[in-house]
Amino acid sequence: MLSVEEALSRILAEIRPLESVSLPLDQALGSVLAQDIVAHEDMPPFDNSAMDGFALLSQDSKPQAGQAPRLRVIGGVAAGYVAQTRVEAGTAMRIMTGAPVPAGADTVIQVELTNSDGPQSEWVEILQEVPPGNNIRPAGEDMRSGQTILTRGQEIGAWEIGILATLGYAQVQVVRRPRVAILGTGDEVVDIDAELQPGQIRNSNSYLLEAAVRQAGGIPQRLGVARDTAKSLREKFSQAVHADLILTSGGVSVGDFDLVKDIMHEQGAINFWRINMKPGKPVAFGKISGIPLLGLPGNPVSSAVTFELFGRPVVRKLQGHTRLQRQQIEVVVEQDIQERAMRRHYVRAHVTQRAGKFIARPTGNQGSNIMTSLLQANALLVIPEGGATFKAGEHIQAIMLNWPED
């Protein structure tokens, strides 16, 4: 059996980022940039006021014989307009936040530091001396023309959307989101709204994987359930011809009805089908008709954990990400953990921070069919191959499921 690291390495070696597409900016959230973003103009494009107040010459703010200087008000300028009058010595101009600084002025004093007869006053007293550049946001203070602001490979979040809009990018080149076909397998599997008959289970895995693919940035397509016949599997796989990745759950272990591996041999190639881990030993990877296929176990927890460790990195790499794996940290176990299995064990756990330490406790029964063990889990504790015992208070490695990739 392969180690987890070797399996992931072999999978990712077969995956290439998808081609770029042009998207309207309002559809680009969560996508990965396929181009560098360069400012084509200074931002802000002009010197503007950071305050409501008066634009003046800084030298005119100096007290005269101990008296506050009184200046003649020659008009006003609001955001979106340009003053037509030049500020000369002995004059001032009302100015609103964001308005271009009028020619001649080299400083702005906020209205709270002035005195006048009101909004229509023809004069203003300057109550405090202000230096040149006061309350002025200079052109190019934020971004300079020709400066690279965002780089290829960055994920577009809300703040990046704001930058792109500021720079006038109505369309943006991004890596195409991967289309991921999801297939359940097994005669015992029925859809989630079906009334269960003896021996049947609902197709929860497909819905779990659909949500996980969407969280990872992919576009999921549920194909339903393939029955335990080669004909049914072939028909379902024929519906995935436009997918960038195929995910199956079930059908990859050593049972008599496990046919996914056989179809992979028939229509493509199988790279491997077992990994030295629990939950999730029966994981298969290969290609069908040139499309990467990741066969996950049928047990719900095994399917969830193996997607997290292998499927999510694949979806992210297809989408152009370079940070593919969750962050791993050292935590302190709150209770004894004993594992005798020879396979590496990923224990679902809840991690909290207390007194500067990360404290972990398992989320109950760790059986691969116990879906409730996932509910409070925000980490996977890594128990190495060969088995180990960790006493309460000892340190262990944990993969943080709600932290961004490293």
Secondary structure, DSSP 8 states (H G I E B T S, - for coil): -B-HHHHHHHHHHT-----EEEEEGGG-TT-EESS-EE-SS-BSSS-EESSSEEEE-GGGGS-BTTB--EEEEEEEE-TT---SS---TTEEEEE-TT-B--TT--EEEEGGGEE-SSTT-SEEEE-S---TTTTEE-TTSSB-TT-EEE-TT-B--HHHHHHHHHTT-SEEEEE---EEEEEEE-TTEE-TTS---TT-EE-HHHHHHHHHHHHHT-EEEEEEEE-SSHHHHHHHHHTTTT-SEEEEES--SSSTT--HHHHHHHHEEEEE--BSEES----EEEEETTEEEEEE-SSHHHHHHHIIIIIHHHHHHHTT-S--SB-EEEEEESS-EEE--SSEEEEEEEEEEETTEEEEEE-S---TT-GGGGTT--EEEEE-TT-EEE-TT-EEEEEETTS-B-
